[in-house]
């Protein structure tokens, strides 16, 4: 079966750009033309209007992981038990929430500044469950969210069924004041289309390594050419090992999702919504503005990409999840099924680092890449430019991704952890 992302298929494509040929000179090089890299390029162009900025992508820009995610703009995350007010982890959760709120605001500013039409809906989303036992400490969670600036309400029974148009979910917390939804492929395309004149974009250029030159600049090599730049920002998230940076303590997770045909108003009369599970491997589900249902209910640590047969199996898994929510849907109602990647870390915190002089790198979005990636691009550009702020300092201090054991021990541990989490989330898939 075809691996076609529904978001990309519904987004008007941009013309292809040339690949790097020969040797190029630049003041700044950004590797990776996803949300983080494009945000960094925009910020560098504003900070250094006379500089020549080059941004490179391994494939057609704006069609990688940044265009394939579920489109949640995260300002307020679901608090864990040890992050509730009065718990030991609340102070860290408070700092993380301040960063996430700033990241959510950054998305709004980008959309407004560049006039990006990306189906942005600024009316929150739900943390909802089928098994009510998987949403515990409700009052404490509401109090925690509200203390950190969120709007938060608990819904169950008929109220929740009416809000979502399905009887599957039994309990949920609606959370607003920063949480939002958008169409990710349209958002990243808008960032790409609005690149300033002093930014040159090259596509289909796989950087195979970085080397320090005698004059202190960095040369980024590809098969057909190279770019020599005084400053380099690596914005590849899960794929930073491709350029030779292998100590980020982050790892790739492979996800798959499906998008249905539009539902009729009779089939589901609810307004567009988004649902995140309270379990790590529970389903992420959306009802889009054009009334399609998106479901992502697989997340796997894999050492190779899925085959066509693998993808068909995951599509069937999506179908089972869809039918639990909308029983009349059949596999013929699924219009698109695709895969994507996110960059994860053991602690849930990113790798946000000055690797060495004039070389910076970012990885570890941990599922919040739309908002945090947008903010990280700006902050990394500011850091590399010698700018300082309390927000940047907070991000640097929190960027502790945690230690990972060497392979193959990590491979075995990750696979075991995924299986355990899948069992725990069984009722939420």
Steps between C-alpha positions, in 0.01 A plus 500: 500500500607859445653692790326834436466761772148641502617841618751531214254368242257779591765774489593683182857402415782743443739464204811292559826677580843408369744275683840623610757473221865586546617712793279771648605771745262625770505700818249263659401143416180339633475124442138385495205686346233389744326718754811554714735568211261734321433689823876530556552630145228762544653614829854512362380707204342753737805514726750521210326663202828537310609139552471218246308213659480155340246238607526141375258208508561135417169472314228733372482767771190523720405137434690318772406435862393861554215459249396156623423557868154530655493881507467563876639836615597417857498767769371287791582133532311244702668506843632176642428412862846613611452837323187610684511800732662399826699220336875490456477536122274805495783754482639337186152466351447871562818589310412260216153652475644852479720381211205330330280808535773711341529240223125508436513880482788475253283292266224762512747775425642312201152432361400865540826647371506291184126468442515119509169328425535173691151433644614639834242447777576668829236328713693237694476121492425207730689254717238226476472128583271205441596342833419758769763346729765634265406858588573528871548792742267710289451785747873525567572505126242772440649707781854448366408596145305807612784612728728504196265708287290239324125491462398149608166324544405142578240332277342157512186320388261685270698824509812330366305297242337816370834683479672219307214338311600152617408288804844343517652743749372485857697778668714789390661831589459776245805727514525839329676837535787410271426149379401509134475293182625557146567323171874429528584471129335836429685657794846383397426585136407852613832536683684383190310725261572805719879454515676839471704599196835445673420130559590246227326162517646182348314169491588133438839554659602244758778628724732207571744666738637816655864603515688788655695711254830675564332841519261377769197468272308174462467312173184293457557230237250337265552266205483776240646795689552677828411812695762693696355720773625702793210379719299176470172398662397134477120474522442133416342375824500119485739496206796703626721184489485531119744792517727327750355629829428184696502598868170684533340238731190509278350230281243477219147373549299391197131586499223428252168669446191486281255764380143417396259647252297796627219394732154637444336724759258214570789264574666747737351838586786613729723797436863417406696361795821329605556228760826396663511188714625507856706188420826528299387253232131587501337630184526857377179588315366808322182609328630750243325815375397311184357226728758229432618278786873463553628223726853423612504195726843351435837617628796272463873489550628344179843457345357496145211669320169320460437303181180520299374186676590655837308814410194296400506336843513838668213623283293210631597600853382854423176353367432320827557823689272693265221246534514521878417868463285499184376140451358551148836587344664240275849476353367653177434816700873546563644727231862527615744303717856611567800479726707767672767535765547688822812547703473373858718502809499300820418801720255669264739796476684608185857502382560873446872554480799693385692197378817699452602844382253624231318163483157459664248214494144424608319168552233350723165662427328215692174548312470879543690601189254749349527749784835414654667461162384847402634650821824299498584626152478859618686440826779303332546781248516752785745289702730455201480876438609584855153602620387415853161478677347336804293277268811379318668432833200297616511286185875441536463403866210261435675338200608184681386210276636232734746215452436221252670159527703384200349290228389220490403540868302812415321326213386219727397735779307730267310213340408360842385841624285550191329164554428579863357842414289348222342261751434784744336706225294215353165652590604837351609377155 
